[in-house]
Amino acid sequence: MAQLQSEHFYTDNHSPFLYSHFVLTGLCMRCSPAIFWALLSSLAGMAQEPGEHSIKSNIQYRLTRGDLPQLAFGVEKAKNVEVTGGAEELLQSCLSDPAKWTQDSFLLRLAHTHAASIQSCRENSSPSLHAIFRKVPDEPLQAWVHLDGHGAQTLGSRMVHLGEVVYHKVTFQNNDQDRMFENLELSFSSPLATPPEPALPLAASDRLTLFTDKTVTQVQPYASSVVSSAFFQLFSPSSVWGHGTDRFTNHLVASFTQRLATYGIQAGAAAALHEDVRYKPSLSHNVWRRTGHALISTFVLETPRGKDIALANIVAAVGSGMIINTSLPGRENSHHPGTWSFAGRDLLGFAEGNLWNEFKPDIKHLVRTSLLHRH
């Protein structure tokens, strides 16, 4: 019989999911890796409906701005379109205009076949035209192009683009070309000399506030750990936390330590990857769609450029799982549940926090009107 354990991580105050999390964690003690992979792989089932715009039509629209060589196109594939005319001029523009283009390093070219024999570059603006060139002896220059949601001017935009690429790999989807067209239209509204300004990233002080709110400066982190420990003290037969009052204090230490580790790693990873992990509620009025949106948001970030994998959440869950499984804070035996067990429960906690943030306004309205009879 698996030992029941529960650590709680939420993104806002007064979460009502404390006891349900206890039950779910106990039931899924041995299947946390399965939870992790099942939720992640479920993203692949999200259908991408065909839209009005395509890679070729969007690039043709991009060329109407007049600041790039005119190109002729051949076959459009799933992720790019072949250039049949203007490839030499486009390569020359790429090599001679560093203000407009950034050449990809060999490390970045490894994402493509023939990495050692190709040249590739992308626009510094966003959306970014990404061009790949390959010279074969006695043949015309080969070239393929597509549009990326993020430019290549800064390290930050490259890191954000990593999340975009991972999302496409996991879900077997490509860029949303309808959204790409909308972003192209927005970029066209700015003069050529002044590329559109990206959304202001979270400042370091904002990220520090988010971290401290989830760990030390609000009542909820302490309340969750205290109630969880009291629940184990009263109802759990497990001796993993010791006996008597030690059971309460040891579990309290473990719960709070895991919270600090999880959200500390999440904050650091989100800053390094330029991710904003704050929950963005669904605009739907359908309960099931809102529930699905909350659960999927554990792994997927909605950005102005499209959908990216929430790498910071995954890094935080796995990193915290490794730390807690190694150090075993508060435990009075040496049993190691396993990194993936802890990681799965962290992700379950993130999902619960998203559900609370999604339905919190409805719950508060229900309490105010039905229970307190306030209007």
N, C-alpha and C positions, 0 to 999 in steps of 0.2 A: 504494500500500500504506500503510495507516494506520500512524502511529508508535505503537509499543507504549508505554503508560505505565501506572503503577500507584501509587495512593495508598491508604493503608490506614487504616480507621477501625473500631474494634471497641469493644464495650462491656464486655469483661472480659479477663482475662489469658490468655495462652498460646493464642491462636486458632490452630486447625490449618488455616485456610482461606487461608493466605498465597499458596501457589502456584496454587491454583484461582482465586483472585482475579486473579492476574497474567494467567492464560490468558483468563478471562472478560472482563477489561478490554480486552485486546488485540483480542479478537474483536468486542467491542461498542463499539469506539472511536467509530464513526460512527453507532451506533444507540442511544446513551444517551438521547436524547429519547424514542425509541420505547419503551425500557424503562420510563422514568418514566411515560409516559401509559398504557402497557399495564397496568402494575401498578395504577395508580390507577383506571383504568376498570374493572379486573376486580372492584373492589368492588361495582360495580353488579350483578354476577351473583350476589351472595350472596343467596339466597332468604330471605325473611322469612315463616316459616310462620304461618298464622292461629292465634291463641291463644284462650284461654277468655274473656279480658276485652277490652272495647272502650273507646273514648273515653267514650261515654255511660255505660256501666256504672261506669267508674272515677270519673267526676264525680259520679254519683249516690251512690256509696260515700263520696266526699269530703264530700258535703253532709250525710251522717248525723252528722257531728261536731257540727253544730248552730251553728256560729259564722258561717255565711253565709246570705243569704236563700235561701229555697226556690225552686227553678227548675223550669220545665217545658221539655221539649225537643222539637224537631221532627226534621228530617232530619239524620242523621249523615253527614258527608262524610269524605273520606280523611284530613283533618288537623284537623277541628273538628266541633262539633255546634251546630246552631242553637238559640237560646234563644227559646221562644215564650211564656214567662211568667216574670215576676220580673226582667226586664231593667232596669227603672227602679230597683228596689230595689238591684240589684247595682251599677249605676252610682253610686248615691248612696253605697253603702258604699265604693266605690273612691275617690270624691272626698273623703270625710269621714274616712277612717281611714288616715292615713299610716303608722301603726304596723304595719298589716297589708298595705297595698298600696303599690306604687310605680308612678307613672304613666310610661308610655313617652314618651321625647322624640320629636321629629319624625324624627330620624335613625333611631331604631329602628322607627318606624312605616313607614318606607320599604320594609320587608320585606313590607308588605301593600298591596293595592290601595286606592285612594282615601285615600292617606296623609294628605292635607291635610284631609280631611273626617271622619276617624274619631278616636275616643279609644280608648286601650287602656291597660290596666294589668295587673299581675301580682302575685301574692302574694309577700311577702318570704320566706316559708317555702319549704321544698322537700320534696316536689314542689310545684310552683307552678301555681295556677289562672291561666291567662292569658285575659283577657276583652277582646273587641274590640267597640266600639259605633259605630253609624253612625245619625245622625239625618237622615231624609229628610222634607222638608216634607209636611205633611198625612198622614203615615204613622206608625204606632207605631215606637218605638225598635227598631232592629235590633241584634241581639247574637249573637256566636258565642264559644264557649269551647273550650279544650282544656287539657291538662296538659303542663307542661314538666318535665324532670327536674331543673332547677336553678332556684333562686329568683332574685330580682332585687334583693336587699338591698344587695349590694356590687358594686364594679367587678369583683372577681374572679369572682363567679358569672356576671356578664354575659359576661366573656371566655370562661369555660368553656362557656357556652351557645352561643357562636359556633362552637366546635368541634362541638357537637352538631348545630347547624343545617347546617353545611357537610357533615357526614357524611350527613345525610338528603338533601341536594341531590345529592351525588355518587352515592349508591347508590340514589336514588329510593325510599327507605324512610322510614317514619314511626317515631315512638316505639314501643318495645316495650311494649305495654299490659300484658302479664303482669308484666314487671319493674316497671312503674309501679305496679301494684297492690301488689306486694311492698313497694315503698318507701312507699306510702301506709299500709300496715299498720304499718311501722316508725315512721312519723311519728305514728300514732295512739297509740303506746305512750308518748309524751311528753305532759305536761299542756299545755293550750292556752296558758298563760301563758309557757311555756318551749319554744320551737320546738326541734326536734332539732338538736343540734350537728353541724356538718359535720365530715368527717374533717380532722384537722390537716394543713395544707399543709406541704410541705417548707420548712424554715427556710433562710435565706440561707446559713448555714454548711454545711448538707447539700448544697445545690446547688453550692457552691464545692468541696466535697470530691469530688462526682461529676465535676466538670470537671477538677480536678487529677489524679484517678485515671486519667482517660482521656488525659491529656496529659503530665504532668511528674513525678508522684510515684511511679508504678509502673514496673516494668522493661519491661512489654509495649510501651508506645509506642515506646521507644527500640529495643527488639529488632525490632519490625516494620519500622521505618524502616531500620535497619541491614541486616537480611536482604534487604529489598526492594531497597535500593541495591546490595548485593553481587550479587544475582541479575541486575540490569540490567547491572552491570559485566561479568559473566561471559558472559551469554547474549544480550543485546540488541544488534543492529547499529545501533541508532538513534544519531545524533550530536546529538540535541536537547539532551543534557546536557553536551556537550563531548567531550573526549578524555582518555585516560589516567586519572590519579587524580581529575581534575576531574569526570569522569562520576559517580564515587561520591559525592563531597562535594556536588556540585550537586543530585543527586537526593535526597540525604539532607536538604538544606536545603528542597527543594520539598515532600517528604513531610511533614516536621515542621511546616512553615509551614501547609500545608493542614489538617493535623490541628488545629492551634491555632485556625485560622479557623473550621473547621466546628464544633468543639465549643464554642468561645467563643460563636458565634452561637446554637447550640442551647441553651446554658445561659441566655443572655439572653432568648431568645424563650420558653423554657419558663417562666421566672420571670414574664415579662410576661403570659403567657397562662394562668398557674396550671396548667401541665401537669406531670405526673409521667411522664417518659419512660423510667423504669427498666423493664426488660423483666419481664413477668409470664408465667411459663411456663404452657403448656397443661396441663389436668388430664386430657387424653385419654391412652390407652395406644396409640393407633393412630399409626403412624409418619407416614402421609401427612397425617392431620389435624394432628399436631404440626408438621409441615413447613409446612403451609398457615397455621397459626396464627402461626408465626414470621415468615413472609413478609408476611402481612397486617398484622402488628404494626408494620411499618415505617411504615404509613400510618394505622393505627387504634389508638386507646387504649381499653382496657377500663377503665371507671370504675364505681363503685357505682351511678351513675345510668343507665348505658347505654354506648353506643359513641360516641366522638368522633374527629374527624380529628386526627391527630398533626401539627398545624400547625407545631410547633417543628422537627420533622425536615425538613419541606418548606422552611421558611424558612431553616434552616441549610444545606441542600443548595444551594438557589438562591443565597443570599447568599454563601456560600463560593465557589461557582462564578463569580460575578461578580468577586469580589476576586481569585481566582487567575488567571482569564482576563485580567484587566486588568494585574496586576502581574507575572505569569509568573516567580515566584521560581525561581532555579536554572537557568533555561533560557538557552542561549547563542544562540538565534535568536528572531525575533519572531513565530513562527507561533502563532496563537491557536486552540486546538482548539474553543473556544466554551463559553459559560456552561452550556448544557444538557448538553454532554458531561461537564463536571466534576460537575454536579449529579446526573446519572444515576449516575456512579460513586460519589458519596457515598451515594446511596440504596442502591446495591448493597452498599456497605460496611456500612450500617446493617442490611440484611437478613442479611448474613453473620454479623454480630455477634449478631443474634437467634437464628440457627440454632445458633451455638456455645453460647449461653446455654441454649437449649432442650435440646440433646443433651449438654452437658458432663457431667452426672452419669452418663449411660450410658457415655460414652467413658472417663471415669475409672474406672468400675467394670470395664469391659472390659479396660483396661490393667492394673488391679490384679489381676484374677482370672486373665486369660488369659496375659498377658505376664510379670507379676511373680510370679504364682502366690501372691498373698496373699489371704486370706479374712477 
